Structure formats: structure tokens, C-alpha cells
């Protein structure tokens, strides 16, 4: 199963899923999507030009078509802005009107073997871009006021999948800003983007088809999942109940450990410190259960682990009567056999509601 960890320097961005709205990163994505994916030669107005991966050669008319603008001055102004931030380098020959640009953040390592046949330029809406995770960081460091597409791409390039320090990323691709950024707040995103909190909220309401926002209780913040991130398997979004159960499991793991900071800071530290312990326990429990009952492990395994039917919020025993806190089996709390079909437990006081 593919992973997209924080240590990986790039993420996938399908060319059919470009960021919408105003912002220089939206224009950058359009330029990168039309750049050459292999070296070769292209012909423009009777001229034959050599290109390399990450480069485009043509004219201002073609540039306007790529950017989706009507004015030549607007197109040049966009290129100047992108060049000032170091995203592209372009040249314009005033005599021949030939324009060339090169994507400075082009990812080379994942390009694979060069194709010897076929078109040099990428087909519009086909394949994906290799997006550096740090592509939007320079905007935040320079306190640039993000546009809509800038914020969209900022969330996308910080998407992680199966990150061992973030148990929630095993449920669905999740947005994480740094090691302690699994749980975010609207205020923190507002400071990063230069927006008011209400504008951040409206952004997620508008782009809910891409980014799913889960608000956590109290001042813990929120979790953000990427619905459209390309994977080799189908993944459904988690429920609020699943998320609350994971947080409850982390509290049990933390026990009486004192964690300083705000509620959001403490939650992020717990996510980092106890995710590996919870994941290891999940694999261990269900590997043992699969061996005993000769059943296949669910996929993803972490979802089934936290979908156990717990009797109440204060219950600390699993279906085998083993205490989650002490690790010892108490025969007075054995709930009965598990139902292999969907890994639910038959609670003693709810036998009439048992799932068959």
C-alpha cells in the first residue's frame, strides 16, 4: 500500500484536479501542468526550439491560454510575480515574441525514464504533477496574504497518508502541518494565510467537496481530510464516533502523564507520541484474532480496531475481557464472542440489539 509520509518531499496532484479561485499558486499549477515532461523539440511559428523537463516554449498568446486570462499585460504581470517569488524563470524575446518559462521547483527524481516517442508536452487533464511539500512555505514565511488557490494548494501539499505519527491518517488522507500539526485550528490557519477566522470557515464550506473539516470537542481544534487525494485503494471518510474513540484511546495511553500547553497543543502531542503505540496494538490484536478465528484482516485495519462496540464511555474492557489499561484479563468483564462479519461485540446488556 503506498504511503505519503511527512519525510517525503513531494505529493501527487492530478492534472484533472487543479486548484480553483484566485491566487498565484493556481497560476503556478496551470503553468506546471503544461510544462514539458521530457526533453525534445517543439515548433512554434516556424521556429524549432529545444525543451527540457519543466520547460515550456511558445508565445504570449499561448501563455494567455494556459493562464486563462485575456490581457497580455495581465499575463506578463502574473509571470513577474511568480518570478519574484522564485517559482518560475521566464524570458520574452520582444523581436520574435517567443516566450519561454521554466518551473524552478520541478521535481526530477520521480520523473522516471524518459519517453522516446510521443508528444513532449503533457496532455491537459491527464496524469499528475509532483508537487513539492514546501511549495507554499515561502509565501507563509514572507507573510504573503494567500489567495483562494494558494490556501487550496497549501492544504493539498501538506496531505499525509499512513503517517506513523498520525493515527488519523490511517483512516483517510489527512492534512498535517509539521510534526505537531495533525489537529489544526481555524485561528492558526488564519494566521498562516493572513485571513480572518470567518474567512477560513467560509473557505472550507466552499471547498467541502475536496477538504472535509471535522470539528473536535472543546478547543481541541479540527481535523482535515483530503477527499480527492489519489490512492491505489478506495477509502471512506471516518465518522465522528471513530475519531472520538481514537482520542479516548489516546487519553487512556497518556494516563496521568502531564502534558503542558493548550488543549490543541496537548492533543497534537498525544497524537504524535501515542499513535505508534495504538497502531502496534491494533495490528497485534487483530493478527491474534485472525490467527484464532481464521479470518482475514480488515482494510484498513485501524478502522476496524476502533469500530469495536464499546458499552459506554467509561468502559475500559475489550470484547475478550482484557483491560485496556492494565493488559490483564478479567473474567467478570468478558462480553462474549466477536461477530467476524463487521467486528462488533455482543454487549451483555444489549443482546436484543446484537448484529447478526
C-alpha positions in Angstrom: 0.0 0.0 0.0 1.5 3.4 -1.0 2.5 5.8 1.7 2.8 9.6 1.6 4.8 10.5 4.7 6.0 13.8 6.0 9.6 12.9 5.2 8.7 12.5 1.5 9.5 15.8 -0.3 6.6 15.7 -2.8 3.0 14.7 -3.2 0.8 13.9 -6.2 -1.5 16.5 -7.7 -3.7 15.2 -10.6 -3.8 17.4 -13.6 -7.6 16.9 -13.7 -7.8 18.4 -10.1 -6.4 21.9 -10.4 -6.9 24.5 -7.5 -9.8 26.9 -8.1 -10.0 30.6 -7.2 -7.6 33.5 -7.4 -4.0 33.2 -6.3 -0.5 32.9 -7.7 -0.3 29.2 -6.8 -3.3 28.4 -9.0 -1.4 30.1 -11.9 1.7 28.2 -11.0 -0.2 24.9 -11.1 -1.5 25.7 -14.6 1.9 26.5 -15.9 3.4 23.4 -14.3 0.6 21.2 -15.8 1.5 22.3 -19.3 5.3 22.1 -19.0 7.3 19.5 -21.0 7.6 16.2 -19.2 10.6 15.1 -21.3 13.3 16.7 -23.3 12.7 17.1 -27.0 11.9 19.7 -29.7 8.8 21.8 -30.3 7.8 24.0 -33.2 6.3 27.5 -32.8 5.6 29.9 -35.7 8.1 28.2 -37.9 10.8 28.0 -35.2 12.0 24.8 -33.7 13.0 25.0 -30.0 14.7 22.6 -27.7 12.9 22.0 -24.3 13.8 20.1 -21.2 11.5 18.7 -18.4 9.7 21.5 -16.6 10.0 23.9 -19.5 7.6 25.5 -22.0 8.3 27.4 -25.2 5.8 29.3 -27.2 4.3 32.8 -27.4 2.3 35.2 -25.3 -1.0 34.1 -27.0 -0.3 30.5 -25.8 0.6 31.8 -22.3 -2.7 33.6 -22.0 -4.5 30.5 -23.0 -2.7 28.5 -20.3 -3.3 31.1 -17.6 -6.9 31.7 -18.6 -6.5 35.5 -18.9 -7.4 37.8 -21.8 -4.9 40.6 -21.3 -1.3 40.4 -22.4 -0.3 42.8 -19.6 -2.1 40.7 -17.0 -0.3 37.6 -18.2 3.1 39.3 -18.0 2.3 40.7 -14.6 1.5 37.2 -13.3 4.8 35.9 -14.7 6.6 38.7 -13.0 5.0 37.9 -9.7 5.8 34.2 -9.9 9.4 35.0 -10.9 9.8 37.4 -8.0 8.8 34.6 -5.6 11.2 32.2 -7.4 8.5 29.9 -8.7 9.4 30.3 -12.4 12.0 31.8 -14.6 10.9 33.2 -18.0 12.3 35.1 -20.9 10.5 37.1 -23.6 12.1 38.0 -26.9 10.5 41.2 -27.9 11.6 40.8 -31.5 10.4 37.3 -32.2 7.7 37.3 -29.4 8.9 34.0 -28.3 8.3 33.3 -24.6 9.9 30.5 -22.6 9.4 29.6 -18.9 10.9 27.0 -16.6 9.4 25.7 -13.4 12.1 26.2 -10.8 10.6 23.7 -8.3 10.3 20.9 -10.9 10.7 17.5 -9.2 13.2 15.5 -11.2 13.6 12.3 -9.2 10.1 11.0 -9.7 10.0 11.6 -13.5 11.1 8.1 -14.3 12.7 7.0 -17.6 12.3 9.5 -20.5 9.9 8.6 -23.2 11.5 8.4 -26.6 8.2 8.7 -28.6 5.1 10.8 -28.4 4.4 14.4 -27.6 6.8 16.4 -25.5 4.2 18.4 -23.6 1.8 16.9 -21.1 -1.8 16.2 -22.2 -4.2 18.6 -20.5 -6.0 16.9 -17.6 -4.0 13.7 -17.8 -1.6 12.2 -15.3 -0.4 14.1 -12.2 2.2 16.7 -11.1 4.9 16.1 -8.5 4.2 18.9 -6.0 6.9 19.8 -3.5 5.6 19.9 0.0 7.4 23.2 0.7 6.0 24.9 -2.4 3.8 27.3 -0.3 6.0 27.7 2.7 7.9 30.7 1.2 4.6 32.6 1.0 3.9 32.0 4.7 7.4 32.9 5.6 7.1 36.2 3.7 3.7 36.9 5.3 2.0 37.0 2.0 -1.7 37.2 2.0 -2.9 33.9 0.5 -5.4 33.8 -2.3 -8.1 31.1 -2.5 -6.0 28.8 -4.7 -2.9 29.4 -2.5 -4.8 28.1 0.5 -6.2 25.2 -1.5 -2.7 24.1 -2.6 -1.3 24.7 0.8 -3.6 22.1 2.3 -3.0 19.7 -0.6 0.8 19.8 -0.3 0.5 19.0 3.4 -1.6 15.9 2.9 -0.2 12.7 4.5 -1.3 9.1 4.2 -0.4 6.3 6.7 2.0 8.6 8.6 3.0 6.6 11.7 2.9 9.7 13.9 -0.7 10.4 12.9 -3.1 7.6 13.6 -5.9 9.6 11.9 -4.0 9.4 8.5 -4.7 5.6 8.6 -8.4 6.3 8.2 -8.1 8.7 5.2 -5.5 11.1 3.7 -5.2 13.9 6.3 -3.8 17.4 6.3 -0.9 17.8 8.7 1.4 20.9 9.1 4.6 19.6 10.7 5.1 17.0 13.3 2.8 18.7 15.8 0.2 19.8 13.3 -2.2 16.9 12.9 -5.0 18.8 14.7 -5.4 22.3 13.3 -7.3 25.4 14.4 -9.1 28.0 12.2 -7.1 30.7 14.0 -3.8 29.0 13.2 -4.7 28.7 9.5 -5.9 32.3 9.5 -2.6 33.5 10.8 -0.7 31.4 8.2 -2.9 32.6 5.3 -3.4 36.2 6.6 -7.2 35.7 6.8 -9.9 36.3 9.4 -11.3 33.2 11.1 -14.7 33.7 9.4 -13.0 33.7 6.0 -11.2 30.4 6.8 -14.6 28.9 7.8 -16.2 30.1 4.5 -13.3 28.5 2.6 -14.0 25.1 4.0 -17.7 25.5 3.4 -17.0 26.3 -0.3 -14.4 23.6 -0.8 -16.0 20.8 1.2 -16.0 18.6 -1.9 -12.2 18.4 -1.5 -11.4 19.1 2.1 -13.5 17.6 4.8 -13.4 19.5 8.1 -14.1 17.6 11.4 -14.5 19.9 14.4 -13.3 18.4 17.7 -14.9 19.0 21.1 -13.9 22.0 23.1 -10.8 23.8 22.0 -9.0 20.8 20.6 -9.3 22.3 17.1 -10.2 20.3 14.0 -9.1 17.5 11.7 -8.9 18.0 7.9 -9.1 15.1 5.4 -8.4 15.2 1.7 -11.2 13.5 -0.2 -9.6 13.6 -3.7 -6.0 12.6 -2.9 -5.1 9.8 -5.4 -4.6 6.4 -3.8 -4.5 2.8 -5.1 -7.5 1.9 -3.0 -10.9 3.2 -2.0 -11.0 4.9 1.3 -14.1 6.3 3.0 -14.1 9.2 5.4 -14.2 8.4 9.1 -17.2 9.1 11.4 -17.2 11.5 14.3 -17.6 8.4 16.6 -14.5 6.8 15.2 -12.5 10.0 15.8 -13.8 10.4 19.4 -12.9 6.7 20.2 -9.3 7.3 18.9 -9.0 10.4 21.1 -10.3 8.4 24.1 -7.8 5.7 23.4 -5.0 8.3 23.4 -6.2 9.6 26.8 -6.0 6.1 28.2 -2.5 5.7 26.8 -1.5 9.0 28.3 -3.0 8.0 31.7 -1.7 10.5 34.3 1.0 12.0 32.1 1.2 15.8 32.4 1.3 17.5 29.0 1.7 21.2 29.0 0.1 23.7 26.7 -3.3 24.5 25.3 -5.9 21.8 24.6 -4.9 21.8 20.9 -1.2 21.6 21.8 -1.7 18.7 24.2 -3.8 16.8 21.6 -1.2 17.2 18.9 1.5 15.9 21.3 -0.7 12.9 22.2 -1.3 12.2 18.5 2.5 12.1 17.8 3.5 10.2 21.0 0.8 7.6 21.1 -0.1 6.9 17.5 2.5 4.3 17.1 1.5 2.5 20.3 -2.1 2.4 19.2 -1.3 1.2 15.7 1.0 -1.5 17.1 -1.7 -2.6 19.5 -4.3 -2.7 16.6 -2.1 -4.9 14.5 -1.2 -7.2 17.4 -4.8 -7.6 18.5 -6.2 -8.4 15.1 -3.3 -10.5 14.0 -4.0 -12.7 17.0 -7.8 -12.7 16.4 -7.2 -13.6 12.7 -5.0 -16.5 13.7 -7.5 -17.8 16.2 -10.6 -17.4 14.1 -9.0 -17.9 10.6 -10.5 -14.6 9.3 -8.9 -12.1 7.0 -7.7 -8.8 8.4 -9.8 -5.8 7.6 -8.5 -3.0 5.4 -7.6 -0.5 6.7 -7.0 -2.4 9.9 -7.1 0.6 12.1 -10.7 1.4 11.2 -11.9 -2.0 12.4 -9.9 -1.7 15.6 -11.6 1.4 16.7 -15.1 0.3 15.5 -15.4 -2.1 18.4 -18.8 -1.9 20.2 -17.9 -0.3 23.5 -20.7 -0.4 26.0 -20.2 3.1 27.4 -17.7 5.9 27.5 -16.2 4.7 30.8 -15.8 1.1 29.7 -12.1 0.0 29.7 -12.6 -3.7 28.6 -12.5 -5.1 25.2 -14.6 -8.0 23.9 -12.2 -10.6 25.3 -12.4 -9.1 28.8 -8.8 -7.7 28.7 -8.4 -4.4 30.4 -7.1 -1.7 28.0 -5.2 0.0 30.9 -3.7 -3.0 32.7 -3.5 -5.6 29.9 -4.9 -8.3 32.2 -8.0 -10.4 31.5 -10.9 -10.1 34.0 -13.3 -12.9 33.6 -16.1 -10.8 35.1 -16.0 -8.4 32.1 -15.8 -10.9 29.2 -18.6 -9.7 26.8 -18.9 -12.7 24.6 -17.7 -13.7 21.2 -17.0 -11.2 18.4 -19.0 -11.1 15.2 -16.4 -11.7 12.5 -18.7 -10.0 9.8 -18.0 -6.5 10.9 -16.0 -6.9 14.2 -18.8 -5.8 16.5 -19.1 -7.1 20.1 -22.2 -8.5 21.7 -22.7 -6.5 24.9 -24.4 -8.4 27.7 -26.9 -5.7 28.4 -27.8 -5.2 24.7 -28.2 -8.8 23.4 -31.5 -7.9 21.9 -29.7 -5.4 19.6 -26.9 -7.8 18.7 -26.0 -7.6 15.0 -26.4 -10.9 13.2 
